[in-house]
Amino acid sequence: MSKVGTHGVYWSSAPDMQLVKEETKELFKATRYNLNSNYENSRSVSTLLNVNNWENFKDTGEKAKSCIESPTIEMWVDS
């Protein structure tokens, strides 16, 4: 995963599967599907939902619990 400017990332190839905490899945309403390491999209989603990857995006007051580029489909539908 490479940063693009201040707020974006991209992959030149599909990333490895990353661990996503259950708390994070619930927070972002990503509980209706199972991430599967056999699928490139799942591996990419696991990278987006791994809050450790976003530590550098927190504000200086540590006010943000976590940061994600866009909502999950479930968050979007519920909004």
Buried (B, 14 or more C-beta within 10 A) or exposed (E): EEEEEEEEBEEEEEBEBBEBEEEBBEBBBBEEEEBEEEEEEBBBBBBBBBBEBBEEBBEEEEEEEBBBEEBBEBBEEEE
